[in-house]
Amino acid sequence: MWRDRWFTVAVVGAVLSCLACLTPAAVLMLGVLGLGAWTRRLDVILLPVLFAFVVLAAYRLRLARRRTP
C-alpha cells in the first residue's frame, strides 16, 4: 500500500494550525515563553500557515488520485 508522507504532514499541520487559531493554547504558550506581545499578530502568521497546509494537502491528494488508475 502506497503512503504519501507529505499528505500526512499537510493534514496534521492543518489540524494543528487550526487548533492554534481556534483555541487560546498558542496564547498561553507564548505567554509562558515570555512572548506574549506576539499574540496580537498571531492570526497574521497562523492563517497563512493554515492556508498553505490545506493547499499542500489538496495538491498531494490530487496527485495521489491521478497516479491510481
PyMOL commands that set and color helices and strands:
alter all, ss='L'
color gray80, all
select helices_A, chain A and resi 5-22+25-32+36-67
alter helices_A, ss='H'
color red, helices_A
deselect
rebuild
show_as cartoon
